[in-house]
Amino acid sequence: MSFQAYIDNIKAKTGKSPNDFKTLAKEKGLLKEGVKAGEIVAWLKNDFELGHGHAMAVYMTFKAIKEKKQSNSDGIEKHFAGSKSSWRAVFDSLMSKLRKFGDDIEIAPTNSYLSILKKDKKIAVVQITTDRMDIGIKLKDAIPTNRFEPSGTWNNMVTHRVRITDAKQIDKELISWLQNAYNKV
């Protein structure tokens, strides 16, 4: 379910928009510094009978109000800080190859990984460690190999995982898996 679908369902159930909840939360003192997410979620569950996912969606609208949004480039840079900096050139090379698929390739950083999107649909994720770059690929029904392994519990947003320990592993085989994921969206 998309974030907007959560918001639409909340409005249908309660008659309240995120701004309405913001006003109520402010009146209750829930937007003050130091208020934990659990307090806000509990209030939304108890007072408005929202489920956990719906309460979290409302909380996310509050969080957006409270936090200064970081730029996309700052979010990307965080993944290459310190001992991970050696992977930046490898990632840039990968993205250069992926952008040849079309002008609709985007990078969306999260705290844990970098999402690779075709428009707004995730085709892959990249997670940087000191020793390697893990690439998760969303490619249902693809048969795993020794190199193209099932993602397992590593990341449930993708179906397969490729562990990159050397820039030379960004090869035609890997790019073809990513091209297939791109084409299936």
ZIUR-V115544 format. One line per field, one symbol per residue. phi: phi as a letter, one per 30 degrees, with the letter a starting at -180 (. if undefined). psi: psi as a letter, one per 40 degrees, with the letter a starting at -180 (. if undefined). burial: # if it has 16 or more other ideal C-beta (glycine too) atoms within 10 Angstrom, else .. A space follows every 10 residues. Layout:
phi: ???
psi: ???
burial: ???
This chain:
phi: .deddedddd dddciccedd ddddddddid cdejddeedd ddeddddbhd dddddddded ddedddcddd deddddeedc dhdcdddddd dddededddd dldcdbcbdc dcacdccchc cdcabbbcbd cabcccbcbe idddbedcdd dhdeaddbcb bbcccbeddd cedddddddd ddddd
psi: hidddddddd dddeeiiddd dddddddeee eihehidddd dddddddefi iddddddddd ddddddihhi idddddddef ibeedeeddd ddddddddee dieehihhia ddihhhihbe hhdiihhhid eihhhhhggi ehhiaddgii dbedheeidi hhhheideeg addddddddd ddde.
burial: .....##.## ...#...#.. ##..#....# ....#....# #.##...#.# ...######. ##........ ....##..## ...#..#..# #..#...#.. #...#.#.#. ..######.. .#######.. .########. .#.....#.. #..##..### ##.#....## ...#..###. ##...
